[in-house]
Amino acid sequence: MNKGNAKSYNSKQRLFEALIYLIENDDYSLITVSQIASHAEVSRVTFYRNFKTKEDVIKFKIQEII
C-alpha cells in the first residue's frame, strides 16, 4: 500500500470507529457528519474526500469484511 492509500485507509478507519462510538451513545439519525469528523479528529473535507454519506462509512467496513 502506498503512502496515499495508507493515509486514506487510516482516515476511513478512524471515521468508521468514530461513527461506531457515536452510535453507541446516540441515535443514528441524530449523528451528523460534523460529529463524526470531530470525533475522528479529521476535517469535514477529509470525510467528504472519502465518503458521500454516513451510510457509506458503514458500507466501507462491510466491503472490507466481504
MDTraj code that builds the backbone (N, CA, C; nanometers):
import mdtraj as md
import numpy as np

residues = "MET ASN LYS GLY ASN ALA LYS SER TYR ASN SER LYS GLN ARG LEU PHE GLU ALA LEU ILE TYR LEU ILE GLU ASN ASP ASP TYR SER LEU ILE THR VAL SER GLN ILE ALA SER HIS ALA GLU VAL SER ARG VAL THR PHE TYR ARG ASN PHE LYS THR LYS GLU ASP VAL ILE LYS PHE LYS ILE GLN GLU ILE ILE".split()
xyz = np.array([
    [0.0859, -0.1175, 0.0000],
    [0.0000, 0.0000, 0.0000],
    [0.0903, 0.1236, 0.0000],
    [0.0643, 0.2149, -0.0931],
    [0.1470, 0.3353, -0.0957],
    [0.1021, 0.4337, 0.0127],
    [0.1832, 0.5368, 0.0316],
    [0.1594, 0.6314, 0.1407],
    [0.0209, 0.6974, 0.1325],
    [-0.0210, 0.7365, 0.0106],
    [-0.1524, 0.7992, -0.0072],
    [-0.2657, 0.7052, 0.0271],
    [-0.2544, 0.5805, -0.0174],
    [-0.3578, 0.4822, 0.0130],
    [-0.3618, 0.4504, 0.1614],
    [-0.2452, 0.4436, 0.2244],
    [-0.2394, 0.4150, 0.3679],
    [-0.3042, 0.5287, 0.4472],
    [-0.2788, 0.6521, 0.4071],
    [-0.3375, 0.7671, 0.4753],
    [-0.4896, 0.7685, 0.4587],
    [-0.5353, 0.7402, 0.3357],
    [-0.6787, 0.7351, 0.3091],
    [-0.7450, 0.6238, 0.3903],
    [-0.6818, 0.5063, 0.3928],
    [-0.7369, 0.3948, 0.4695],
    [-0.7431, 0.4304, 0.6175],
    [-0.6385, 0.4927, 0.6685],
    [-0.6359, 0.5323, 0.8093],
    [-0.7503, 0.6289, 0.8409],
    [-0.7724, 0.7246, 0.7524],
    [-0.8821, 0.8205, 0.7724],
    [-1.0169, 0.7486, 0.7710],
    [-1.0355, 0.6588, 0.6771],
    [-1.1606, 0.5837, 0.6693],
    [-1.1828, 0.5010, 0.7961],
    [-1.0779, 0.4374, 0.8422],
    [-1.0879, 0.3553, 0.9626],
    [-1.1228, 0.4412, 1.0840],
    [-1.0592, 0.5546, 1.0966],
    [-1.0873, 0.6457, 1.2082],
    [-1.2312, 0.6960, 1.2029],
    [-1.2783, 0.7278, 1.0828],
    [-1.4168, 0.7736, 1.0679],
    [-1.5145, 0.6623, 1.1034],
    [-1.4851, 0.5403, 1.0623],
    [-1.5703, 0.4274, 1.0979],
    [-1.5747, 0.4089, 1.2494],
    [-1.4597, 0.4091, 1.3129],
    [-1.4546, 0.3914, 1.4584],
    [-1.5282, 0.5032, 1.5308],
    [-1.5161, 0.6246, 1.4795],
    [-1.5878, 0.7375, 1.5390],
    [-1.7384, 0.7188, 1.5263],
    [-1.7834, 0.6752, 1.4092],
    [-1.9263, 0.6530, 1.3888],
    [-1.9783, 0.5449, 1.4830],
    [-1.9052, 0.4364, 1.4959],
    [-1.9477, 0.3293, 1.5870],
    [-1.9563, 0.3807, 1.7298],
    [-1.8584, 0.4559, 1.7732],
    [-1.8611, 0.5135, 1.9079],
    [-1.9850, 0.6009, 1.9261],
    [-2.0117, 0.6855, 1.8281],
    [-2.1267, 0.7754, 1.8382],
    [-2.2586, 0.6992, 1.8375],
    [-2.2670, 0.5928, 1.7582],
    [-2.3888, 0.5108, 1.7547],
    [-2.4145, 0.4485, 1.8913],
    [-2.3086, 0.4112, 1.9597],
    [-2.3235, 0.3507, 2.0928],
    [-2.3778, 0.4492, 2.1949],
    [-2.3641, 0.5784, 2.1650],
    [-2.4021, 0.6804, 2.2617],
    [-2.5155, 0.7722, 2.2179],
    [-2.5636, 0.7545, 2.0954],
    [-2.6686, 0.8431, 2.0460],
    [-2.7477, 0.7727, 1.9363],
    [-2.8614, 0.8271, 1.9042],
    [-2.9451, 0.7738, 1.7972],
    [-2.8785, 0.8022, 1.6622],
    [-2.8693, 0.7001, 1.5785],
    [-2.8019, 0.7106, 1.4488],
    [-2.8530, 0.8286, 1.3670],
    [-2.9833, 0.8476, 1.3656],
    [-3.0415, 0.9527, 1.2824],
    [-3.0019, 1.0933, 1.3290],
    [-2.9569, 1.1056, 1.4527],
    [-2.9179, 1.2359, 1.5058],
    [-2.7696, 1.2667, 1.4863],
    [-2.6917, 1.1684, 1.4470],
    [-2.5474, 1.1861, 1.4315],
    [-2.5191, 1.2611, 1.3015],
    [-2.4345, 1.3625, 1.3103],
    [-2.4009, 1.4435, 1.1933],
    [-2.2599, 1.4112, 1.1428],
    [-2.2356, 1.4481, 1.0191],
    [-2.1025, 1.4324, 0.9614],
    [-2.0012, 1.5134, 1.0433],
    [-2.0403, 1.6295, 1.0880],
    [-1.9504, 1.7119, 1.1690],
    [-1.9103, 1.6402, 1.2975],
    [-2.0055, 1.5740, 1.3618],
    [-1.9746, 1.4994, 1.4841],
    [-1.8776, 1.3851, 1.4552],
    [-1.9025, 1.3134, 1.3467],
    [-1.8161, 1.2007, 1.3099],
    [-1.6743, 1.2511, 1.2846],
    [-1.6619, 1.3535, 1.2032],
    [-1.5301, 1.4083, 1.1707],
    [-1.4596, 1.4603, 1.2953],
    [-1.5322, 1.5298, 1.3785],
    [-1.4735, 1.5841, 1.5008],
    [-1.4221, 1.4728, 1.5915],
    [-1.5037, 1.3710, 1.6111],
    [-1.4627, 1.2608, 1.6981],
    [-1.3441, 1.1846, 1.6383],
    [-1.3371, 1.1761, 1.5063],
    [-1.2259, 1.1080, 1.4390],
    [-1.1017, 1.1977, 1.4302],
    [-1.1174, 1.3230, 1.4693],
    [-1.0106, 1.4218, 1.4637],
    [-0.9598, 1.4431, 1.3208],
    [-1.0561, 1.4528, 1.2289],
    [-1.0273, 1.4878, 1.0899],
    [-1.1241, 1.5985, 1.0498],
    [-1.0974, 1.6615, 0.9377],
    [-1.1861, 1.7680, 0.8916],
    [-1.3066, 1.7109, 0.8163],
    [-1.4074, 1.7959, 0.8010],
    [-1.5219, 1.7554, 0.7187],
    [-1.4774, 1.7318, 0.5749],
    [-1.3788, 1.8065, 0.5289],
    [-1.3250, 1.7870, 0.3939],
    [-1.2712, 1.6447, 0.3805],
    [-1.1996, 1.5979, 0.4820],
    [-1.1476, 1.4608, 0.4798],
    [-1.2623, 1.3609, 0.4762],
    [-1.3677, 1.3873, 0.5537],
    [-1.4837, 1.2983, 0.5492],
    [-1.5351, 1.2886, 0.4065],
    [-1.5618, 1.4048, 0.3454],
    [-1.6216, 1.4060, 0.2118],
    [-1.5234, 1.3638, 0.1019],
    [-1.3956, 1.3673, 0.1295],
    [-1.2973, 1.3156, 0.0343],
    [-1.3083, 1.1627, 0.0269],
    [-1.3508, 1.1021, 0.1363],
    [-1.3575, 0.9565, 0.1452],
    [-1.4981, 0.8989, 0.1333],
    [-1.5986, 0.9743, 0.1753],
    [-1.7356, 0.9247, 0.1776],
    [-1.8326, 1.0335, 0.1344],
    [-1.9466, 0.9909, 0.0789],
    [-2.0527, 1.0856, 0.0448],
    [-2.1497, 1.1027, 0.1608],
    [-2.1764, 0.9925, 0.2316],
    [-2.2748, 0.9945, 0.3405],
    [-2.2244, 0.9113, 0.4572],
    [-2.2905, 0.9240, 0.5705],
    [-2.2507, 0.8410, 0.6845],
    [-2.2830, 0.6942, 0.6583],
    [-2.3787, 0.6669, 0.5734],
    [-2.4084, 0.5288, 0.5359],
    [-2.2906, 0.4666, 0.4610],
    [-2.2205, 0.5477, 0.3838],
    [-2.1038, 0.4994, 0.3104],
    [-1.9917, 0.4558, 0.4045],
    [-1.9862, 0.5145, 0.5224],
    [-1.8858, 0.4743, 0.6216],
    [-1.9097, 0.3285, 0.6617],
    [-2.0346, 0.2940, 0.6832],
    [-2.0693, 0.1567, 0.7199],
    [-2.0461, 0.0627, 0.6019],
    [-2.0826, 0.1070, 0.4822],
    [-2.0607, 0.0250, 0.3624],
    [-1.9126, -0.0053, 0.3426],
    [-1.8255, 0.0902, 0.3744],
    [-1.6810, 0.0693, 0.3645],
    [-1.6390, -0.0521, 0.4467],
    [-1.6858, -0.0592, 0.5687],
    [-1.6442, -0.1701, 0.6561],
    [-1.7056, -0.3009, 0.6095],
    [-1.8286, -0.2981, 0.5633],
    [-1.8911, -0.4197, 0.5116],
    [-1.8130, -0.4721, 0.3911],
    [-1.7742, -0.3827, 0.3002],
    [-1.6952, -0.4219, 0.1841],
    [-1.5618, -0.4820, 0.2260],
    [-1.5024, -0.4235, 0.3278],
    [-1.3742, -0.4743, 0.3767],
    [-1.3883, -0.6160, 0.4337],
    [-1.4967, -0.6406, 0.5042],
    [-1.5206, -0.7723, 0.5631],
    [-1.5470, -0.8763, 0.4550],
    [-1.6234, -0.8361, 0.3547],
    [-1.6573, -0.9289, 0.2463],
    [-1.5346, -0.9498, 0.1621],
])
top = md.Topology()
chain = top.add_chain()
for i, resn in enumerate(residues, 1):
    res = top.add_residue(resn, chain, resSeq=i)
    for name in ("N", "CA", "C"):
        top.add_atom(name, md.element.get_by_symbol(name[0]), res)
traj = md.Trajectory(xyz[None], top)
